Amino acid sequence: MRALTLIFVILIASLQYPLWLGKGSWLRVWDLNRQISQQKDANDVLKARNDTLDAEVRDLKQGYAAIEERARSEIGMVKQDEVFYQILQSDIPATSASVPKATAPTADKKP
C-alpha cells in the first residue's frame, strides 16, 4: 500500500511539473502577461505623442496661423510694419544701496 501511494505521488508530481515549471507553465504565462501590460502602457504613451504630432501636422497643413505662431515663437520673426520690443530683466534689483555714490575729489592737506 505504501509503495502504491509513493507511485501515485510521483506520478502526480511528474504530471504537475510541466504545468508549473515547464515551457508553457503558469509562471511563463504570468510573465508574458506582465510584459504585455508593460508594452501596452508604452504603446499608449507613444500613441498620445503620435496623436499630438498628427494634430500639429494637420494644423500646419490647413492654415497659416500655426505657421505664423511657430515663426514668432521659435525664430523670433515679426510682421511687416510691426515694432518689436524686447524687455530685458536684470538679475540684480536696482536700488540706491547698490549704486555707488559719486564723491568729489578732495585736496591733499599738508600740515
LUMMARTOR-669464 format. One record per residue: residue number from 0; residue in three letters; x, y, z of N, C-alpha, C in turn. Coordinates in nm, 4 decimals, always signed. Layout:
// LUMMARTOR-669464
{NUM; ala; {X; Y; Z}; {X; Y; Z}; {X; Y; Z}}
...
***
This chain:
// LUMMARTOR-669464
{0; met; {+0.0811; -0.1193; +0.0000}; {+0.0000; +0.0000; +0.0000}; {+0.0862; +0.1267; +0.0000}}
{1; arg; {+0.1923; +0.1225; +0.0779}; {+0.2821; +0.2371; +0.0862}; {+0.3516; +0.2606; -0.0478}}
{2; ala; {+0.3879; +0.1576; -0.1165}; {+0.4537; +0.1685; -0.2470}; {+0.3579; +0.2265; -0.3501}}
{3; leu; {+0.2309; +0.1872; -0.3451}; {+0.1309; +0.2388; -0.4369}; {+0.1089; +0.3888; -0.4153}}
{4; thr; {+0.1055; +0.4334; -0.2913}; {+0.0914; +0.5762; -0.2597}; {+0.2119; +0.6535; -0.3116}}
{5; leu; {+0.3287; +0.5982; -0.2939}; {+0.4503; +0.6638; -0.3424}; {+0.4499; +0.6742; -0.4950}}
{6; ile; {+0.4036; +0.5720; -0.5622}; {+0.3955; +0.5746; -0.7089}; {+0.2966; +0.6813; -0.7543}}
{7; phe; {+0.1819; +0.6902; -0.6881}; {+0.0833; +0.7927; -0.7242}; {+0.1345; +0.9349; -0.6994}}
{8; val; {+0.2051; +0.9562; -0.5905}; {+0.2631; +1.0885; -0.5612}; {+0.3647; +1.1270; -0.6684}}
{9; ile; {+0.4495; +1.0300; -0.7069}; {+0.5493; +1.0573; -0.8113}; {+0.4810; +1.0836; -0.9443}}
{10; leu; {+0.3760; +1.0091; -0.9748}; {+0.3015; +1.0281; -1.0995}; {+0.2334; +1.1660; -1.1039}}
{11; ile; {+0.1712; +1.2053; -0.9958}; {+0.1055; +1.3367; -0.9895}; {+0.2089; +1.4483; -0.9979}}
{12; ala; {+0.3208; +1.4336; -0.9304}; {+0.4274; +1.5353; -0.9354}; {+0.4837; +1.5473; -1.0766}}
{13; ser; {+0.5003; +1.4326; -1.1441}; {+0.5534; +1.4398; -1.2809}; {+0.4528; +1.5012; -1.3774}}
{14; leu; {+0.3242; +1.4855; -1.3516}; {+0.2224; +1.5492; -1.4351}; {+0.2099; +1.6998; -1.4053}}
{15; gln; {+0.2346; +1.7392; -1.2828}; {+0.2228; +1.8796; -1.2425}; {+0.3452; +1.9630; -1.2815}}
{16; tyr; {+0.4588; +1.8974; -1.2978}; {+0.5820; +1.9710; -1.3286}; {+0.5686; +2.0588; -1.4531}}
{17; pro; {+0.5212; +2.0076; -1.5683}; {+0.5092; +2.0946; -1.6859}; {+0.4098; +2.2091; -1.6649}}
{18; leu; {+0.3077; +2.1853; -1.5829}; {+0.2081; +2.2898; -1.5587}; {+0.2678; +2.4080; -1.4832}}
{19; trp; {+0.3547; +2.3821; -1.3882}; {+0.4085; +2.4900; -1.3054}; {+0.5455; +2.5381; -1.3504}}
{20; leu; {+0.6309; +2.4503; -1.4034}; {+0.7692; +2.4901; -1.4315}; {+0.8135; +2.4645; -1.5747}}
{21; gly; {+0.7298; +2.4090; -1.6612}; {+0.7691; +2.3735; -1.7971}; {+0.7675; +2.4920; -1.8921}}
{22; lys; {+0.7738; +2.4600; -2.0230}; {+0.7818; +2.5620; -2.1274}; {+0.6557; +2.6483; -2.1329}}
{23; gly; {+0.5383; +2.5886; -2.1192}; {+0.4128; +2.6633; -2.1224}; {+0.3507; +2.6737; -1.9850}}
{24; ser; {+0.4325; +2.6929; -1.8825}; {+0.3854; +2.6902; -1.7445}; {+0.3105; +2.8182; -1.7068}}
{25; trp; {+0.2463; +2.8103; -1.5911}; {+0.1749; +2.9272; -1.5392}; {+0.2707; +3.0427; -1.5113}}
{26; leu; {+0.3884; +3.0122; -1.4647}; {+0.4867; +3.1180; -1.4382}; {+0.5225; +3.1928; -1.5665}}
{27; arg; {+0.5383; +3.1181; -1.6742}; {+0.5704; +3.1794; -1.8040}; {+0.4527; +3.2643; -1.8529}}
{28; val; {+0.3304; +3.2150; -1.8348}; {+0.2106; +3.2903; -1.8753}; {+0.1995; +3.4189; -1.7950}}
{29; trp; {+0.2230; +3.4135; -1.6661}; {+0.2177; +3.5336; -1.5828}; {+0.3237; +3.6354; -1.6266}}
{30; asp; {+0.4435; +3.5856; -1.6574}; {+0.5496; +3.6750; -1.7030}; {+0.5128; +3.7391; -1.8377}}
{31; leu; {+0.4575; +3.6615; -1.9286}; {+0.4167; +3.7170; -2.0578}; {+0.3041; +3.8179; -2.0424}}
{32; asn; {+0.2105; +3.7933; -1.9520}; {+0.1036; +3.8912; -1.9264}; {+0.1595; +4.0217; -1.8712}}
{33; arg; {+0.2597; +4.0120; -1.7856}; {+0.3241; +4.1324; -1.7315}; {+0.3941; +4.2102; -1.8433}}
{34; gln; {+0.4639; +4.1381; -1.9315}; {+0.5315; +4.2041; -2.0435}; {+0.4313; +4.2685; -2.1383}}
{35; ile; {+0.3177; +4.2024; -2.1596}; {+0.2144; +4.2591; -2.2462}; {+0.1585; +4.3871; -2.1871}}
{36; ser; {+0.1338; +4.3893; -2.0581}; {+0.0795; +4.5113; -1.9959}; {+0.1811; +4.6255; -2.0011}}
{37; gln; {+0.3086; +4.5953; -1.9834}; {+0.4112; +4.6993; -1.9947}; {+0.4182; +4.7533; -2.1365}}
{38; gln; {+0.4081; +4.6648; -2.2356}; {+0.4133; +4.7084; -2.3747}; {+0.2896; +4.7908; -2.4108}}
{39; lys; {+0.1741; +4.7549; -2.3559}; {+0.0526; +4.8335; -2.3807}; {+0.0664; +4.9733; -2.3231}}
{40; asp; {+0.1266; +4.9853; -2.2040}; {+0.1491; +5.1168; -2.1450}; {+0.2431; +5.2007; -2.2319}}
{41; ala; {+0.3499; +5.1389; -2.2796}; {+0.4435; +5.2102; -2.3668}; {+0.3745; +5.2506; -2.4971}}
{42; asn; {+0.2896; +5.1629; -2.5508}; {+0.2170; +5.1946; -2.6736}; {+0.1196; +5.3106; -2.6528}}
{43; asp; {+0.0558; +5.3165; -2.5353}; {-0.0359; +5.4268; -2.5064}; {+0.0369; +5.5606; -2.5037}}
{44; val; {+0.1561; +5.5614; -2.4433}; {+0.2352; +5.6846; -2.4392}; {+0.2745; +5.7271; -2.5802}}
{45; leu; {+0.3191; +5.6314; -2.6603}; {+0.3592; +5.6630; -2.7975}; {+0.2396; +5.7047; -2.8832}}
{46; lys; {+0.1231; +5.6456; -2.8593}; {+0.0035; +5.6835; -2.9340}; {-0.0364; +5.8270; -2.9011}}
{47; ala; {-0.0276; +5.8646; -2.7749}; {-0.0599; +6.0017; -2.7370}; {+0.0365; +6.0999; -2.8036}}
{48; arg; {+0.1636; +6.0651; -2.8090}; {+0.2615; +6.1516; -2.8754}; {+0.2334; +6.1606; -3.0248}}
{49; asn; {+0.2004; +6.0481; -3.0857}; {+0.1686; +6.0480; -3.2286}; {+0.0429; +6.1292; -3.2582}}
{50; asp; {-0.0574; +6.1197; -3.1712}; {-0.1794; +6.1989; -3.1907}; {-0.1494; +6.3488; -3.1830}}
{51; thr; {-0.0624; +6.3868; -3.0905}; {-0.0234; +6.5279; -3.0791}; {+0.0494; +6.5743; -3.2045}}
{52; leu; {+0.1426; +6.4936; -3.2516}; {+0.2159; +6.5295; -3.3730}; {+0.1234; +6.5326; -3.4950}}
{53; asp; {+0.0279; +6.4404; -3.5016}; {-0.0667; +6.4379; -3.6126}; {-0.1539; +6.5634; -3.6130}}
{54; ala; {-0.1991; +6.6044; -3.4960}; {-0.2797; +6.7261; -3.4865}; {-0.1981; +6.8485; -3.5284}}
{55; glu; {-0.0718; +6.8513; -3.4893}; {+0.0147; +6.9635; -3.5263}; {+0.0379; +6.9669; -3.6779}}
{56; val; {+0.0573; +6.8511; -3.7391}; {+0.0774; +6.8447; -3.8841}; {-0.0483; +6.8903; -3.9568}}
{57; arg; {-0.1664; +6.8427; -3.9118}; {-0.2913; +6.8860; -3.9744}; {-0.3100; +7.0362; -3.9609}}
{58; asp; {-0.2758; +7.0897; -3.8447}; {-0.2890; +7.2337; -3.8215}; {-0.1961; +7.3122; -3.9129}}
{59; leu; {-0.0743; +7.2630; -3.9310}; {+0.0209; +7.3323; -4.0188}; {-0.0212; +7.3243; -4.1655}}
{60; lys; {-0.0856; +7.2149; -4.2047}; {-0.1291; +7.1999; -4.3432}; {-0.2514; +7.2847; -4.3747}}
{61; gln; {-0.3389; +7.3066; -4.2758}; {-0.4664; +7.3713; -4.3021}; {-0.4603; +7.5236; -4.2975}}
{62; gly; {-0.3805; +7.5823; -4.2148}; {-0.3850; +7.7269; -4.2026}; {-0.2497; +7.7884; -4.1767}}
{63; tyr; {-0.2474; +7.9192; -4.1938}; {-0.1235; +7.9925; -4.1740}; {-0.1054; +8.0405; -4.0303}}
{64; ala; {-0.2075; +8.0306; -3.9484}; {-0.1972; +8.0790; -3.8104}; {-0.0930; +7.9986; -3.7319}}
{65; ala; {-0.0927; +7.8666; -3.7507}; {+0.0039; +7.7834; -3.6785}; {+0.1456; +7.8100; -3.7278}}
{66; ile; {+0.1603; +7.8313; -3.8580}; {+0.2934; +7.8602; -3.9130}; {+0.3434; +7.9933; -3.8587}}
{67; glu; {+0.2543; +8.0924; -3.8533}; {+0.2930; +8.2238; -3.8010}; {+0.3302; +8.2143; -3.6539}}
{68; glu; {+0.2533; +8.1382; -3.5783}; {+0.2822; +8.1228; -3.4351}; {+0.4189; +8.0587; -3.4123}}
{69; arg; {+0.4491; +7.9542; -3.4885}; {+0.5805; +7.8890; -3.4747}; {+0.6935; +7.9813; -3.5170}}
{70; ala; {+0.6727; +8.0590; -3.6247}; {+0.7768; +8.1511; -3.6703}; {+0.8034; +8.2570; -3.5645}}
{71; arg; {+0.6990; +8.3037; -3.4996}; {+0.7170; +8.4057; -3.3952}; {+0.7865; +8.3495; -3.2719}}
{72; ser; {+0.7442; +8.2329; -3.2262}; {+0.7979; +8.1806; -3.1008}; {+0.9355; +8.1169; -3.1165}}
{73; glu; {+0.9576; +8.0434; -3.2253}; {+1.0833; +7.9698; -3.2386}; {+1.1927; +8.0500; -3.3086}}
{74; ile; {+1.1544; +8.1300; -3.4064}; {+1.2554; +8.2015; -3.4850}; {+1.2644; +8.3479; -3.4453}}
{75; gly; {+1.1576; +8.4015; -3.3836}; {+1.1582; +8.5411; -3.3422}; {+1.1218; +8.6356; -3.4552}}
{76; met; {+1.0444; +8.5906; -3.5506}; {+1.0072; +8.6747; -3.6648}; {+0.8975; +8.7725; -3.6246}}
{77; val; {+0.8915; +8.8861; -3.6952}; {+0.7880; +8.9867; -3.6742}; {+0.7229; +9.0182; -3.8081}}
{78; lys; {+0.6001; +9.0702; -3.8024}; {+0.5285; +9.1057; -3.9244}; {+0.5836; +9.2369; -3.9806}}
{79; gln; {+0.5489; +9.2610; -4.1053}; {+0.5898; +9.3855; -4.1687}; {+0.5157; +9.5012; -4.1007}}
{80; asp; {+0.5845; +9.6131; -4.0816}; {+0.5323; +9.7334; -4.0136}; {+0.4967; +9.7059; -3.8672}}
{81; glu; {+0.5589; +9.6093; -3.8073}; {+0.5367; +9.5777; -3.6676}; {+0.6642; +9.6128; -3.5916}}
{82; val; {+0.6493; +9.6677; -3.4730}; {+0.7646; +9.7077; -3.3920}; {+0.7842; +9.6026; -3.2833}}
{83; phe; {+0.9060; +9.5579; -3.2726}; {+0.9390; +9.4547; -3.1748}; {+1.0099; +9.5194; -3.0573}}
{84; tyr; {+0.9594; +9.4964; -2.9384}; {+1.0217; +9.5462; -2.8160}; {+1.0679; +9.4268; -2.7344}}
{85; gln; {+1.1916; +9.4311; -2.6923}; {+1.2451; +9.3266; -2.6071}; {+1.2768; +9.3869; -2.4726}}
{86; ile; {+1.2217; +9.3283; -2.3695}; {+1.2428; +9.3785; -2.2332}; {+1.3370; +9.2820; -2.1633}}
{87; leu; {+1.4510; +9.3337; -2.1245}; {+1.5492; +9.2523; -2.0544}; {+1.5287; +9.2672; -1.9050}}
{88; gln; {+1.5270; +9.1596; -1.8352}; {+1.5114; +9.1638; -1.6909}; {+1.6473; +9.1441; -1.6267}}
{89; ser; {+1.6790; +9.2300; -1.5343}; {+1.8075; +9.2239; -1.4653}; {+1.7956; +9.1298; -1.3465}}
{90; asp; {+1.9038; +9.0577; -1.3198}; {+1.9060; +8.9688; -1.2041}; {+1.9245; +9.0477; -1.0748}}
{91; ile; {+1.9917; +9.1621; -1.0830}; {+2.0192; +9.2438; -0.9658}; {+1.9191; +9.3583; -0.9623}}
{92; pro; {+1.8423; +9.3708; -0.8551}; {+1.7457; +9.4803; -0.8482}; {+1.8186; +9.6135; -0.8330}}
{93; ala; {+1.7692; +9.7147; -0.9034}; {+1.8317; +9.8472; -0.8988}; {+1.7792; +9.9217; -0.7767}}
{94; thr; {+1.8623; +9.9326; -0.6734}; {+1.8273; +10.0073; -0.5525}; {+1.9346; +10.1108; -0.5279}}
{95; ser; {+1.9063; +10.2034; -0.4404}; {+2.0040; +10.3087; -0.4124}; {+2.1267; +10.2527; -0.3407}}
{96; ala; {+2.1131; +10.1439; -0.2712}; {+2.2263; +10.0860; -0.1993}; {+2.3238; +10.0188; -0.2963}}
{97; ser; {+2.2748; +9.9713; -0.4079}; {+2.3634; +9.9006; -0.4985}; {+2.4335; +9.9938; -0.5963}}
{98; val; {+2.3876; +10.1183; -0.6082}; {+2.4505; +10.2143; -0.6988}; {+2.5581; +10.2887; -0.6210}}
{99; pro; {+2.6830; +10.2882; -0.6682}; {+2.7881; +10.3597; -0.5941}; {+2.7659; +10.5105; -0.6029}}
{100; lys; {+2.7947; +10.5791; -0.4922}; {+2.7791; +10.7245; -0.4867}; {+2.9033; +10.7906; -0.5441}}
{101; ala; {+2.8805; +10.8975; -0.6164}; {+2.9933; +10.9735; -0.6715}; {+3.0460; +11.0661; -0.5632}}
{102; thr; {+3.1753; +11.0707; -0.5489}; {+3.2361; +11.1589; -0.4477}; {+3.3252; +11.2590; -0.5181}}
{103; ala; {+3.3300; +11.3760; -0.4632}; {+3.4145; +11.4814; -0.5190}; {+3.5580; +11.4586; -0.4745}}
{104; pro; {+3.6529; +11.4870; -0.5625}; {+3.7929; +11.4688; -0.5228}; {+3.8287; +11.5668; -0.4112}}
{105; thr; {+3.9073; +11.5213; -0.3186}; {+3.9485; +11.6065; -0.2072}; {+4.0937; +11.6487; -0.2296}}
{106; ala; {+4.1221; +11.7677; -0.1847}; {+4.2593; +11.8202; -0.1977}; {+4.3420; +11.7680; -0.0812}}
{107; asp; {+4.4675; +11.7412; -0.1093}; {+4.5564; +11.6956; -0.0039}; {+4.5906; +11.8136; +0.0866}}
{108; lys; {+4.5823; +11.7925; +0.2124}; {+4.6182; +11.8955; +0.3080}; {+4.7563; +11.8650; +0.3627}}
{109; lys; {+4.8425; +11.9659; +0.3629}; {+4.9748; +11.9470; +0.4185}; {+4.9788; +12.0170; +0.5530}}
{110; pro; {+5.0323; +11.9549; +0.6539}; {+5.0398; +12.0206; +0.7846}; {+5.1473; +12.1198; +0.7969}}
***
